[in-house]
Amino acid sequence: MTATPQAQQASPVLPPVATPADARKLADGMLDTMNALLAVIERETELVRAGKIREGMALGKQKSELSRRYAGAISHFKRSQAYMTQSTPELLTALQRHHDTFRAILQVNLTVLATAHAVSEGIVRGVSAEAQRRAMPQTYTANGQRSAPPRQHTIPIAVSRSL
């Protein structure tokens, strides 16, 4: 079994910040990464709302890369939090405010994606049910009601996940 290219390129573990300049550099890097990720997420939300799923999916690679960078920055921040709490509390406040905004926009994006998923799943299930209904013989029970098709006669539909 071979490792994926991303696993082979694991980012090095950075030491905790030890100077106010390093703390500022970490905070600025986190803010830049969050802003870039927010821009991609907002664009994805716009595209999915407009029904342009294919274009929204095209942002996946960029979103994954920015998410990986964000996770690395959070990890570095956690290792540096004790120093930053003592030396640069104003940076922590600014990061917290920005992170709250980030979380709210991310929640909107997740809601839009969940809605698109539910709608598309409903459509696929409806198509499947209609195909099954048309493929089954129409028979009646002894008391004149339509009989339900036996489970062994149901035929699954295949869906291509590539657009």
Accessible surface in RSA format (square Angstrom, percent):
REM  Atomic radii and reference values for relative SASA: ProtOr
REM  Chains: A
REM  Algorithm: Lee & Richards
REM  Probe-radius: 1.40
REM  Slices: 20
REM RES _ NUM      All-atoms   Total-Side   Main-Chain    Non-polar    All polar
REM                ABS   REL    ABS   REL    ABS   REL    ABS   REL    ABS   REL
RES MET A   1   243.82 126.3 154.49 102.2  89.34 212.7 130.39 110.9 113.43 150.3
RES THR A   2   128.23  91.2 105.17 106.6  23.06  55.0  81.00 108.8  47.23  71.4
RES ALA A   3    58.47  53.8  34.95  53.9  23.53  53.5  44.73  63.0  13.75  36.4
RES THR A   4    83.76  59.6  79.45  80.5   4.31  10.3  74.09  99.5   9.66  14.6
RES PRO A   5    95.03  69.3  94.31  86.0   0.71   2.6  95.03  78.5   0.00   0.0
RES GLN A   6   128.31  71.8 117.30  85.7  11.01  26.2  38.83  82.7  89.48  67.9
RES ALA A   7    64.48  59.3  37.88  58.5  26.60  60.5  48.81  68.7  15.66  41.5
RES GLN A   8   129.38  72.3  91.83  67.1  37.55  89.4  35.03  74.6  94.35  71.6
RES GLN A   9   138.74  77.6 116.84  85.4  21.90  52.1  40.86  87.0  97.89  74.2
RES ALA A  10    82.23  75.6  53.63  82.8  28.60  65.1  61.10  86.0  21.13  56.0
RES SER A  11    69.45  58.7  48.05  64.1  21.40  49.3  28.32  60.3  41.13  57.6
RES PRO A  12   106.32  77.5  88.13  80.3  18.20  66.1  99.29  82.0   7.04  43.7
RES VAL A  13   120.35  79.2  93.01  84.2  27.34  65.9  95.89  83.3  24.46  66.3
RES LEU A  14    88.12  49.1  87.93  62.9   0.19   0.5  87.93  61.8   0.19   0.5
RES PRO A  15   100.05  72.9  90.43  82.4   9.62  35.0  96.93  80.0   3.12  19.4
RES PRO A  16    72.04  52.5  60.96  55.6  11.07  40.2  60.96  50.3  11.07  68.8
RES VAL A  17    11.33   7.5   3.84   3.5   7.49  18.0   6.52   5.7   4.81  13.1
RES ALA A  18    72.74  66.9  55.47  85.6  17.27  39.3  56.79  80.0  15.95  42.3
RES THR A  19    61.21  43.5  60.87  61.7   0.34   0.8  58.52  78.6   2.69   4.1
RES PRO A  20    81.41  59.3  78.69  71.7   2.73   9.9  79.13  65.3   2.29  14.2
RES ALA A  21    75.11  69.1  60.15  92.8  14.97  34.0  68.26  96.1   6.85  18.1
RES ASP A  22    62.63  43.9  60.73  60.4   1.90   4.5   7.69  18.1  54.93  54.8
RES ALA A  23     0.00   0.0   0.00   0.0   0.00   0.0   0.00   0.0   0.00   0.0
RES ARG A  24   114.91  48.2 114.91  58.6   0.00   0.0  40.83  55.8  74.08  44.9
RES LYS A  25   158.84  77.5 149.99  92.0   8.85  21.1  97.47  87.7  61.37  65.4
RES LEU A  26    14.86   8.3   8.06   5.8   6.79  17.1  14.43  10.1   0.43   1.1
RES ALA A  27     0.26   0.2   0.26   0.4   0.00   0.0   0.26   0.4   0.00   0.0
RES ASP A  28    59.08  41.4  57.90  57.6   1.17   2.8  23.00  54.1  36.07  36.0
RES GLY A  29    33.72  41.6   0.00   N/A  33.72  41.6  32.19  88.3   1.54   3.4
RES MET A  30     6.57   3.4   6.16   4.1   0.42   1.0   6.16   5.2   0.42   0.6
RES LEU A  31    42.73  23.8  42.73  30.6   0.00   0.0  42.73  30.0   0.00   0.0
RES ASP A  32    91.52  64.1  85.01  84.6   6.51  15.4  24.51  57.7  67.00  66.8
RES THR A  33     8.41   6.0   8.41   8.5   0.00   0.0   0.00   0.0   8.41  12.7
RES MET A  34     1.11   0.6   1.11   0.7   0.00   0.0   1.11   0.9   0.00   0.0
RES ASN A  35    73.12  50.4  66.52  64.3   6.60  15.9  25.87  62.3  47.25  45.7
RES ALA A  36    37.59  34.6  28.69  44.3   8.90  20.2  36.43  51.3   1.16   3.1
RES LEU A  37     6.23   3.5   6.23   4.5   0.00   0.0   6.23   4.4   0.00   0.0
RES LEU A  38    13.83   7.7  13.83   9.9   0.00   0.0  13.83   9.7   0.00   0.0
RES ALA A  39    59.20  54.4  49.14  75.8  10.07  22.9  53.33  75.1   5.87  15.6
RES VAL A  40     9.69   6.4   7.64   6.9   2.05   4.9   9.69   8.4   0.00   0.0
RES ILE A  41     3.76   2.1   3.76   2.8   0.00   0.0   3.76   2.7   0.00   0.0
RES GLU A  42    76.13  43.7  74.03  56.0   2.09   5.0  23.39  45.2  52.74  43.1
RES ARG A  43   117.61  49.4 116.03  59.1   1.58   3.8  37.56  51.3  80.05  48.5
RES GLU A  44    13.60   7.8  13.60  10.3   0.00   0.0   0.19   0.4  13.42  11.0
RES THR A  45    10.34   7.4  10.34  10.5   0.00   0.0   8.85  11.9   1.50   2.3
RES GLU A  46    99.54  57.1  91.62  69.3   7.92  18.9  41.44  80.1  58.10  47.4
RES LEU A  47    10.61   5.9  10.27   7.3   0.34   0.9  10.61   7.4   0.00   0.0
RES VAL A  48    15.42  10.1   7.34   6.6   8.08  19.5   7.34   6.4   8.08  21.9
RES ARG A  49   160.57  67.4 123.21  62.8  37.36  89.0  50.61  69.2 109.95  66.6
RES ALA A  50    67.38  61.9  30.68  47.4  36.69  83.5  43.86  61.8  23.51  62.3
RES GLY A  51    54.74  67.5   0.00   N/A  54.74  67.5  28.92  79.4  25.82  57.8
RES LYS A  52   105.95  51.7 100.96  61.9   4.98  11.9  50.56  45.5  55.39  59.0
RES ILE A  53    69.92  39.8  67.98  50.6   1.93   4.7  67.98  49.0   1.93   5.2
RES ARG A  54   151.35  63.5 147.63  75.3   3.72   8.9  62.26  85.1  89.09  54.0
RES GLU A  55    88.11  50.6  82.90  62.7   5.22  12.4  42.11  81.4  46.01  37.6
RES GLY A  56     1.13   1.4   0.00   N/A   1.13   1.4   1.13   3.1   0.00   0.0
RES MET A  57   112.39  58.2  90.74  60.1  21.65  51.5  88.00  74.8  24.38  32.3
RES ALA A  58    79.61  73.2  46.05  71.1  33.56  76.4  58.88  82.9  20.73  54.9
RES LEU A  59    32.75  18.2  32.49  23.2   0.26   0.6  32.75  23.0   0.00   0.0
RES GLY A  60    27.48  33.9   0.00   N/A  27.48  33.9  26.86  73.7   0.62   1.4
RES LYS A  61   182.16  88.9 169.94 104.3  12.22  29.1 119.00 107.1  63.16  67.3
RES GLN A  62    93.54  52.3  86.29  63.1   7.25  17.3  33.01  70.3  60.52  45.9
RES LYS A  63    47.46  23.2  47.46  29.1   0.00   0.0  33.58  30.2  13.88  14.8
RES SER A  64    63.77  53.9  53.26  71.1  10.50  24.2  26.94  57.4  36.83  51.6
RES GLU A  65    71.12  40.8  68.20  51.6   2.92   7.0  41.21  79.7  29.91  24.4
RES LEU A  66    11.04   6.1  11.04   7.9   0.00   0.0  11.04   7.8   0.00   0.0
RES SER A  67    46.79  39.5  43.04  57.4   3.74   8.6  30.44  64.8  16.34  22.9
RES ARG A  68   109.50  46.0  99.60  50.8   9.90  23.6  60.29  82.4  49.21  29.8
RES ARG A  69   107.71  45.2  97.96  49.9   9.76  23.2  33.97  46.4  73.74  44.7
RES TYR A  70    29.11  13.6  29.11  16.6   0.00   0.0  28.50  21.4   0.61   0.7
RES ALA A  71    60.52  55.6  51.32  79.2   9.19  20.9  55.69  78.4   4.83  12.8
RES GLY A  72    34.27  42.3   0.00   N/A  34.27  42.3  28.31  77.7   5.96  13.3
RES ALA A  73    17.83  16.4  10.74  16.6   7.08  16.1  15.95  22.5   1.88   5.0
RES ILE A  74    40.44  23.0  40.44  30.1   0.00   0.0  40.44  29.1   0.00   0.0
RES SER A  75    48.66  41.1  44.19  59.0   4.46  10.3  26.33  56.1  22.33  31.3
RES HIS A  76    21.62  11.8  21.62  15.0   0.00   0.0  17.38  17.9   4.24   4.9
RES PHE A  77    30.98  15.5  30.98  19.2   0.00   0.0  30.98  18.8   0.00   0.0
RES LYS A  78   141.96  69.3 124.43  76.3  17.54  41.8  70.03  63.0  71.94  76.6
RES ARG A  79    85.54  35.9  62.77  32.0  22.78  54.2  55.41  75.7  30.13  18.3
RES SER A  80     0.66   0.6   0.00   0.0   0.66   1.5   0.66   1.4   0.00   0.0
RES GLN A  81    83.28  46.6  83.28  60.9   0.00   0.0  11.79  25.1  71.49  54.2
RES ALA A  82    81.25  74.7  66.85 103.2  14.40  32.8  76.54 107.8   4.71  12.5
RES TYR A  83    54.48  25.4  49.20  28.0   5.29  13.8  46.19  34.7   8.30  10.2
RES MET A  84     0.00   0.0   0.00   0.0   0.00   0.0   0.00   0.0   0.00   0.0
RES THR A  85    75.22  53.5  66.86  67.8   8.36  19.9  60.65  81.5  14.57  22.0
RES GLN A  86   155.32  86.9 123.79  90.5  31.53  75.1  41.29  87.9 114.03  86.5
RES SER A  87    49.67  42.0  19.82  26.4  29.86  68.8  12.98  27.6  36.69  51.4
RES THR A  88     7.09   5.0   7.09   7.2   0.00   0.0   7.09   9.5   0.00   0.0
RES PRO A  89    71.10  51.8  69.89  63.7   1.21   4.4  70.21  58.0   0.89   5.5
RES GLU A  90   105.31  60.5  94.34  71.4  10.96  26.1  65.55 126.8  39.76  32.5
RES LEU A  91     6.88   3.8   6.65   4.8   0.22   0.6   6.88   4.8   0.00   0.0
RES LEU A  92    33.61  18.7  30.02  21.5   3.59   9.0  30.22  21.2   3.39   9.1
RES THR A  93    73.40  52.2  68.12  69.1   5.29  12.6  47.95  64.4  25.45  38.5
RES ALA A  94    33.01  30.3  29.40  45.4   3.60   8.2  29.71  41.8   3.30   8.7
RES LEU A  95     9.79   5.5   9.15   6.5   0.64   1.6   9.39   6.6   0.40   1.1
RES GLN A  96    96.01  53.7  92.94  67.9   3.07   7.3  41.19  87.7  54.82  41.6
RES ARG A  97   151.04  63.4 146.51  74.7   4.53  10.8  71.19  97.3  79.85  48.4
RES HIS A  98    42.19  23.1  38.10  26.5   4.09  10.5  26.52  27.3  15.67  18.2
RES HIS A  99    51.69  28.3  51.69  35.9   0.00   0.0  36.98  38.1  14.71  17.1
RES ASP A 100    65.75  46.1  58.50  58.2   7.25  17.2  28.27  66.5  37.48  37.4
RES THR A 101    68.23  48.5  62.97  63.8   5.26  12.5  40.88  54.9  27.36  41.4
RES PHE A 102     9.07   4.5   9.07   5.6   0.00   0.0   9.07   5.5   0.00   0.0
RES ARG A 103   124.95  52.5 123.54  63.0   1.41   3.4  63.91  87.3  61.04  37.0
RES ALA A 104    59.07  54.3  48.87  75.4  10.20  23.2  57.12  80.4   1.94   5.2
RES ILE A 105    42.95  24.4  41.74  31.1   1.21   2.9  42.39  30.5   0.56   1.5
RES LEU A 106    55.37  30.8  55.37  39.6   0.00   0.0  55.37  38.9   0.00   0.0
RES GLN A 107   108.37  60.6 107.41  78.5   0.96   2.3  42.22  89.9  66.15  50.2
RES VAL A 108    69.56  45.8  67.00  60.7   2.56   6.2  69.53  60.4   0.02   0.1
RES ASN A 109     0.52   0.4   0.42   0.4   0.10   0.2   0.00   0.0   0.52   0.5
RES LEU A 110    89.66  49.9  86.21  61.7   3.45   8.7  86.67  60.9   2.99   8.0
RES THR A 111    73.86  52.5  68.98  69.9   4.88  11.6  62.10  83.4  11.76  17.8
RES VAL A 112    17.72  11.7  14.65  13.3   3.06   7.4  16.94  14.7   0.78   2.1
RES LEU A 113    53.05  29.5  48.47  34.7   4.58  11.5  48.84  34.3   4.21  11.3
RES ALA A 114    62.64  57.6  50.74  78.3  11.90  27.1  58.41  82.3   4.22  11.2
RES THR A 115    78.02  55.5  72.89  73.9   5.12  12.2  58.89  79.1  19.13  28.9
RES ALA A 116    28.82  26.5  17.25  26.6  11.57  26.3  24.95  35.1   3.88  10.3
RES HIS A 117   116.65  63.8 111.39  77.4   5.26  13.5  74.67  77.0  41.99  48.9
RES ALA A 118    62.19  57.2  50.30  77.6  11.89  27.0  53.95  76.0   8.23  21.8
RES VAL A 119    86.78  57.1  79.16  71.7   7.61  18.3  85.66  74.4   1.12   3.0
RES SER A 120    55.42  46.8  54.05  72.1   1.36   3.1  41.54  88.5  13.88  19.4
RES GLU A 121    67.95  39.0  62.33  47.2   5.62  13.4  31.79  61.5  36.16  29.5
RES GLY A 122    41.20  50.8   0.00   N/A  41.20  50.8  31.69  87.0   9.51  21.3
RES ILE A 123   108.00  61.5 100.22  74.7   7.78  18.8 106.60  76.8   1.40   3.8
RES VAL A 124    56.53  37.2  55.28  50.0   1.25   3.0  56.53  49.1   0.00   0.0
RES ARG A 125   158.75  66.7 152.87  77.9   5.88  14.0  57.68  78.8 101.06  61.2
RES GLY A 126    40.32  49.7   0.00   N/A  40.32  49.7  34.74  95.3   5.57  12.5
RES VAL A 127    86.32  56.8  81.68  73.9   4.64  11.2  84.64  73.5   1.68   4.6
RES SER A 128    26.87  22.7  26.87  35.9   0.00   0.0   9.02  19.2  17.85  25.0
RES ALA A 129    62.92  57.8  51.44  79.4  11.47  26.1  58.60  82.5   4.32  11.4
RES GLU A 130    63.94  36.7  61.98  46.9   1.96   4.7  37.28  72.1  26.65  21.8
RES ALA A 131    42.49  39.1  31.75  49.0  10.74  24.4  38.17  53.7   4.33  11.5
RES GLN A 132    27.32  15.3  27.19  19.9   0.13   0.3  21.92  46.7   5.40   4.1
RES ARG A 133   119.15  50.0 112.19  57.2   6.96  16.6  60.79  83.1  58.36  35.4
RES ARG A 134   179.94  75.6 147.47  75.2  32.47  77.3  50.89  69.6 129.04  78.2
RES ALA A 135    64.12  59.0  28.13  43.4  35.99  81.9  38.34  54.0  25.78  68.3
RES MET A 136    18.12   9.4  13.74   9.1   4.38  10.4  11.31   9.6   6.81   9.0
RES PRO A 137   104.64  76.3  82.20  74.9  22.44  81.6  93.62  77.3  11.02  68.5
RES GLN A 138    89.27  49.9  61.76  45.1  27.52  65.5  48.18 102.6  41.09  31.2
RES THR A 139    68.93  49.0  63.43  64.3   5.50  13.1  56.06  75.3  12.87  19.5
RES TYR A 140   135.17  63.1 105.37  60.0  29.80  77.5  77.07  57.9  58.10  71.6
RES THR A 141    60.89  43.3  44.84  45.5  16.05  38.2  52.50  70.5   8.39  12.7
RES ALA A 142   120.32 110.6  69.53 107.3  50.79 115.5  82.91 116.8  37.41  99.1
RES ASN A 143   120.38  83.0  88.62  85.6  31.76  76.5  46.86 112.8  73.51  71.1
RES GLY A 144    52.40  64.6   0.00   N/A  52.40  64.6  30.41  83.4  22.00  49.3
RES GLN A 145   115.86  64.8 114.08  83.4   1.78   4.2  29.54  62.9  86.32  65.5
RES ARG A 146   146.63  61.6 122.13  62.3  24.50  58.3  47.56  65.0  99.07  60.0
RES SER A 147    43.20  36.5  25.94  34.6  17.26  39.8  21.78  46.4  21.42  30.0
RES ALA A 148    87.53  80.5  61.70  95.2  25.83  58.8  67.02  94.4  20.52  54.3
RES PRO A 149    63.91  46.6  46.80  42.7  17.11  62.2  52.16  43.1  11.74  73.0
RES PRO A 150    62.97  45.9  51.71  47.1  11.27  41.0  62.97  52.0   0.00   0.0
RES ARG A 151   212.03  89.0 200.50 102.2  11.54  27.5  78.19 106.9 133.85  81.1
RES GLN A 152   145.78  81.5 108.49  79.3  37.29  88.8  59.94 127.6  85.83  65.1
RES HIS A 153    95.59  52.2  88.59  61.6   7.01  17.9  53.27  54.9  42.32  49.2
RES THR A 154    69.01  49.1  54.43  55.2  14.58  34.7  33.96  45.6  35.05  53.0
RES ILE A 155   107.26  61.0 104.74  78.0   2.51   6.1 105.72  76.1   1.54   4.2
RES PRO A 156   121.12  88.3  97.41  88.8  23.70  86.2 107.37  88.6  13.75  85.4
RES ILE A 157    65.08  37.0  39.89  29.7  25.19  60.7  44.36  31.9  20.72  56.2
RES ALA A 158   107.01  98.4  69.59 107.4  37.42  85.1  76.45 107.7  30.56  80.9
RES VAL A 159    87.78  57.8  58.94  53.4  28.84  69.5  63.02  54.8  24.76  67.1
RES SER A 160    84.92  71.8  56.19  75.0  28.72  66.2  51.93 110.6  32.99  46.2
RES ARG A 161   216.66  91.0 194.04  98.9  22.63  53.9  76.59 104.7 140.07  84.9
RES SER A 162    91.86  77.6  71.41  95.3  20.46  47.1  54.68 116.4  37.18  52.1
RES LEU A 163   112.01  62.4  59.84  42.8  52.17 131.2  79.35  55.7  32.66  87.9
END  Absolute sums over single chains surface
CHAIN  1 A    11809.0       9840.7       1968.3       7367.5       4441.5
END  Absolute sums over all chains
TOTAL         11809.0       9840.7       1968.3       7367.5       4441.5
